[in-house]
Amino acid sequence: MKIEFRDIEDAYMMANTGGYGACTSLVDKVSGQFYYQPENSEDAIIPADVMDSATVVALPDKKDFDLGSPLVFRFVRERFPDGYDKVSEIFTRRGAYGRYKKWLKAHDLLVQWDDYSSKAEESALREWCAKNGIELETPEAV
């Protein structure tokens, strides 16, 4: 069964709401059915037979894609190479992303960064679908 990419994105966003591991989002590759289990829920929302099914896969966490700082440096190299040393310095201390966002804003690059990182995340999610045998109904946009 082909699944709409928009539905995969929604499940992915659900899996990434509230921090790492706050919600488990699953998709059945055969039926296209989605299942959600909030971490702090006392009730088991996802039946045990679904959890054990070979056709069901958990949607990844953003951290699984490891886009983080490698994506930041790729963006800076491509869009503002003169700022590479400054961004490297920013990422030597804790709280780097906050300072990075301020740097982006100061260089009028925040909108470009948001678009760039969104496209990279979409591409990674589409690649994850392909690796996990999930056929997508919508054509690839990236």
Secondary structure per residue as TSV (DSSP state, phi and psi in degrees):
chain	resnum	aa	ss	phi	psi
A	1	M	-	360.0	136.2
A	2	K	E	-85.8	141.2
A	3	I	E	-117.8	138.3
A	4	E	-	-68.1	135.2
A	5	F	H	-59.5	-35.6
A	6	R	H	-57.3	-38.6
A	7	D	H	-68.8	-37.8
A	8	I	H	-63.2	-44.8
A	9	E	H	-59.5	-43.4
A	10	D	H	-61.2	-44.3
A	11	A	H	-65.5	-38.3
A	12	Y	H	-62.6	-44.0
A	13	M	H	-64.2	-38.8
A	14	M	H	-62.2	-42.2
A	15	A	H	-64.9	-22.8
A	16	N	T	-107.7	12.3
A	17	T	T	-88.9	130.4
A	18	G	T	87.1	10.8
A	19	G	S	97.1	172.2
A	20	Y	T	-58.8	123.8
A	21	G	T	76.7	8.0
A	22	A	S	-71.1	-25.2
A	23	C	E	-148.1	135.4
A	24	T	E	-97.5	126.8
A	25	S	E	-116.8	128.0
A	26	L	E	-122.2	152.8
A	27	V	E	-134.1	137.3
A	28	D	E	-90.8	116.4
A	29	K	T	-65.7	-23.4
A	30	V	T	-89.0	-48.9
A	31	S	T	-88.6	-22.8
A	32	G	-	81.3	6.9
A	33	Q	-	-75.9	138.9
A	34	F	E	-108.2	146.8
A	35	Y	E	-133.5	143.8
A	36	Y	E	-132.2	139.5
A	37	Q	E	-137.9	101.7
A	38	P	E	-63.5	141.6
A	39	E	T	-59.0	-41.1
A	40	N	T	-90.5	8.6
A	41	S	-	-75.9	133.3
A	42	E	S	-77.9	-24.8
A	43	D	S	-92.3	138.2
A	44	A	-	-80.4	106.5
A	45	I	-	-82.1	-34.7
A	46	I	S	-93.1	118.8
A	47	P	-	-61.3	148.3
A	48	A	H	-58.8	-37.9
A	49	D	H	-65.6	-28.4
A	50	V	H	-71.4	-44.2
A	51	M	H	-60.0	-32.3
A	52	D	T	-92.5	-1.3
A	53	S	-	-72.3	139.2
A	54	A	T	-73.6	-15.7
A	55	T	T	-94.6	-1.4
A	56	V	E	-104.0	132.1
A	57	V	E	-127.8	147.8
A	58	A	E	-83.6	136.9
A	59	L	-	-67.7	144.3
A	60	P	-	-73.4	162.1
A	61	D	-	-90.2	154.0
A	62	K	G	-53.1	-37.1
A	63	K	G	-64.7	-24.7
A	64	D	G	-64.4	-25.8
A	65	F	G	-83.6	-14.4
A	66	D	T	49.5	46.3
A	67	L	-	-83.4	-36.9
A	68	G	H	-1.9	-124.7
A	69	S	H	-66.3	-31.3
A	70	P	H	-59.0	-36.6
A	71	L	H	-68.4	-39.5
A	72	V	H	-57.3	-49.8
A	73	F	H	-69.3	-32.9
A	74	R	H	-65.7	-43.0
A	75	F	H	-60.3	-48.5
A	76	V	H	-64.0	-42.7
A	77	R	H	-58.8	-40.9
A	78	E	H	-78.7	-38.9
A	79	R	H	-103.3	-26.0
A	80	F	-	-153.9	65.2
A	81	P	G	-58.8	-25.5
A	82	D	G	-67.4	-18.0
A	83	G	G	-95.0	2.5
A	84	Y	H	-58.2	-45.2
A	85	D	H	-63.6	-40.3
A	86	K	H	-65.3	-43.4
A	87	V	H	-66.7	-37.8
A	88	S	H	-59.0	-41.9
A	89	E	H	-64.2	-42.0
A	90	I	H	-56.6	-39.0
A	91	F	T	-86.7	15.6
A	92	T	T	-92.3	-8.9
A	93	R	S	-128.2	163.5
A	94	R	T	-62.2	153.0
A	95	G	T	77.4	22.9
A	96	A	H	-61.9	-40.2
A	97	Y	H	-64.5	-36.1
A	98	G	H	-63.2	-45.1
A	99	R	H	-67.9	-36.2
A	100	Y	H	-62.3	-43.2
A	101	K	H	-62.4	-39.3
A	102	K	H	-64.2	-41.1
A	103	W	H	-62.7	-44.5
A	104	L	H	-59.2	-45.6
A	105	K	H	-62.1	-42.8
A	106	A	H	-64.1	-26.6
A	107	H	T	-104.5	14.3
A	108	D	T	53.9	43.4
A	109	L	-	-117.8	1.9
A	110	L	H	-63.0	-43.7
A	111	V	H	-66.0	-41.4
A	112	Q	H	-62.0	-41.3
A	113	W	H	-63.2	-46.7
A	114	D	H	-58.9	-42.8
A	115	D	H	-66.0	-44.5
A	116	Y	H	-61.5	-47.2
A	117	S	H	-70.0	-35.0
A	118	S	H	-63.6	-42.4
A	119	K	H	-66.6	-38.5
A	120	A	H	-65.8	-40.5
A	121	E	H	-66.6	-42.0
A	122	E	H	-62.0	-44.3
A	123	S	H	-61.0	-43.5
A	124	A	H	-64.4	-38.6
A	125	L	H	-68.7	-39.1
A	126	R	H	-64.3	-41.0
A	127	E	H	-63.8	-41.2
A	128	W	H	-59.8	-43.6
A	129	C	H	-58.8	-46.6
A	130	A	H	-61.5	-43.7
A	131	K	H	-65.4	-27.6
A	132	N	T	-99.6	11.1
A	133	G	T	70.7	28.0
A	134	I	-	-96.8	116.0
A	135	E	E	-83.4	130.5
A	136	L	E	-99.4	139.7
A	137	E	S	-77.6	-34.5
A	138	T	S	-87.2	146.4
A	139	P	-	-67.8	154.4
A	140	E	-	-65.2	131.9
A	141	A	-	-100.7	-17.2
A	142	V	-	-99.7	360.0
